[in-house]
Structure formats: C-alpha cells, structure tokens
Amino acid sequence: MPPAALSVHLAIGQAYAWSVFKPPLESSLGLSGTQSALPFQLGIVMLGLSAAFGGTLVERNGPRWAMFVSMACFSSGFLLSALGVATGQYWLVVLGYGFVGGIGLGIGYISPVSTLIKWFPDRPGMATGIAIMGFGGGALIASPWSAQMLDSFGTGTGGIATTFVVHGVVYAVFMTMGVLLVRVPADGWAPKGWRPGEAATRRLVTTADVSARNAVRTPQFYLLWLVLCLNVTAGIGILEKAAPMIVDFFSGTATPVAAGAAAGFVALLSLANMAGRFGWSSTSDLIGRKNMYRVYLGVGALLYLAIALAGDNSKPLFIICALGILSFYGGGFATVPAYLKDLFGTYEVGAIHGRLLTAWSIAGVLGPLIINAIADGQEAAGRSGPALYTTSLYIMIGLLVVGFVANELIRPVHDKYHEQPRQEHVTGKGQAV
C-alpha cells in the first residue's frame, strides 16, 4: 500500500517544482511574473476545492477510482498545457495545469489517506506520513528532471511543449502503478495482535465513527481547520520566499549569501519538509496528535522568535530555525489525517480530510501575502536586511500562538454526532437480521 500511495504523491508533488517553468514561459510567451504564476496558484486553489467537494466521492467509489481520476486529470493537464504553449494560447496552460491538473492534485492528495489508515490502524500517523512525504519530495525529482529536459529540448515554445508532453505521458504510466496496486482491506481486518480498545484509552481517540456531514457541524472540525491553516501559513511564508529571504537577511554582513548558496538553502528546506512529514507524523503515534501539534505551534513560535531576535548575527541559527519551521510545516500536513481519524473515526475520514484542506487554499494565499507585502513596504521605505522581515516574523509568532490556543480547545467529539451502530435482532427461525 505505501508504494501505491507514493506512486501518486511523488507524481503530483511536481506542483512544488512549477518555478522551473516560469522563466522559459515568461521569455517565450512574453509573460510577467504574476501571469506565469497563475497556473500554480489556480492549481493550489483547485486542490483545496476538489479535495473538499470530491472527498465524499472518493469514500464512496474507493481509492482505485480516485487514483485513476487523479491520473487522468493530472496527466491531461500537462497535455493541454503543451497544446497551449505550442499554439501560443496561454489560457490553455492556465486551464490545463491550473484547473484540470489542480483537480488531479486534490483528488490524488486524498486518494490513499483513508485506505492507508485502514491498513495501519495501529500506526495511522506513520502510514499517512509515508504517502504525504511523497508530495513534499516530488519536487526533488521533478525539479532537476524538468530542468534537464528543458536543456535538452530547448526553452522555446517547442521545447516547453515537448517537456509538458513527456511529463504527461510519464506521470500517467507512473501513477497507473498506484491504480493497479491499491487494495482495500476486508471488513473487520486488523493487524495481528492489535487491540483497538487499548488505543481508545487515550484521550481524543475514539472507536466511534462520524460522517463527513456531521463532522463539519462540530467545533472540533473548525478548531482543527484553524490549527492547520495557521501552521501552514507560518511555514509556507518562508518556503515561498526562501532564496531571496536568506540573501536579504545577510546582505549587510561581511559574508553575504550568494545565489548558489541560497539555492542550496532551498534544497535543504525541501528535505526538511519531506523528512518532517514522515518523522514527526510517526512520532505522533507515540506521543499523541495533540501533543505533536503543541510542538509544531509552540516550538515553531519560539523558532520564529529566535530568528527575529538574532537578526543577521548568526547564519547557522537562521538555517537551523528555518529547517525546524519547515519540518513542522510538513509534519502538520502528515499528522492531520491521523488527528481526524482519532477524533472522527475511519468511516469517512477521507471526505473529512478533503473538506479540511480548504485551510491550505487560504494559507497558500495568506502566508506569501504577509511576507511579500510587508517586505515590499519596508523596502519602499528604504530599509534592508532583517528589517524587511521583522514585522512579518512577529505576525507569524502571533498566528502560531492563536493556533496553539485553538489546539488546546479541542475536546472529544460529542456522542450526538456519532453514527449509530447497526442493530441486530434474531428472528423466530434463529436468523440474525
């Protein structure tokens, strides 16, 4: 099951490598930086929306259907984009990669979640961490691969279109492995020696089930939505502006950061993002989901504070704190499905997860907006170095503190939201009905 999930997540994780295509698209089609970002932005918005509205269909039709739909949309999005570049119609690129491909992102992101939790009910954090780690690591494969193809085929419209076609075909083959491999466990299956009653002795872990329809009526859903949104906002703010941020921070020192070193810093952040998705989510199986989010939010706020107070006095401290923040960013994504399983059971956890991912759509706009808008304002006022980001850092600390409080307010779901177990009675003929 983990290879089936990874075949999908490693593919759709290509979304984090979209920046590779920005410069050639801008030069060959005469686009601005804002225009070249549109496919990615629409893709992230469609990820959240398709996950929210398609979650119930994923639960109803199963993971194989979901992975097939994801493969069809994601791959055809590249093919539409290739047609758009070849004909000079940029709106086709936005439609293909952003809208159609974005649907593939959302359906593919949630496709293995509930299935993995059912196969690994004793280690749900580890199970979802394996899959969602792939989404964080997909760019590590896609970025150099895409760059190499552009070098080989050229950065004109013909070369970009050919690169998109190769992406569409190869990802279709790769994701088909997940379609063929995935299986759903039989009803009542459980790992040998596992006793669910022992896990339920932990606070916030339930053996009951809550439907997606009832879950969105609970305060727990909205508190966890806020927790995820604020944790992602704090992480994605650094991720989106990582290279220029470290250059700006140490521009006034005796040893400024070169462009090549900044690129290496971005690669380190990607590794931290990926490692956090598996490492921290697996740790949550041992210490509990609520405690894990206390670490993400509480320690994350302290790391931001350390960056703000240290300024440009220590590069190692800046790098270590940034790596920690990005590992918490990735870990938050991977831990939240298991948190949902603890609160709402496995009945429709995929559909509930899909609805919760709308928090990502909001955070994906909010985090970069805070960092960039304030930095632009400070630069216009003639400031430089750490002063460009100090206000943003304190805003992120405040958001993480709010998220910490929201996590503390999460309590077990009230019994009135639980699905009623099916009742059996015995007929006069001794048959159970």
Secondary structure, 3 states (H helix, E strand, C coil): CHHHHHHHHHHHHHHHHHHHHHHHHHHHHCCCHHHHHHHHHHHHHHHHHHHHHHHHHHHHHCHHHHHHHHHHHHHHHHHHHHHHHHHCCHHHHHHHHHHHHHHHHHHHHHCCHHHHHHHCCCCHHHHHHHHHHHHHHHHHHHHHHHHHHHHHHCCCHHHHHHHHHHHHHHHHHHHHHHHHHCCCCCCCCCCCCCCHHHHCCCCCCCCCCCCHHHHCCCHHHHHHHHHHHHHHHHHHHHHHCHHHHHHHHCCCCCCCCCHHHHHHHHHHHHHHHHHHHHHHHHHHHHHCHHHHHHHHHHHHHHHHHHHHHHCCCCHHHHHHHHHHHHHHHHHHHHHHHHHHHHHHCCCCHHHHHHHHCHHHHHHHHHHHHHHHHHHHHHHHCCCCHHHHCHHHHHHHHHHHHHHHHHHHCCCCCCHHHCCCCCCCCECCCCCEC
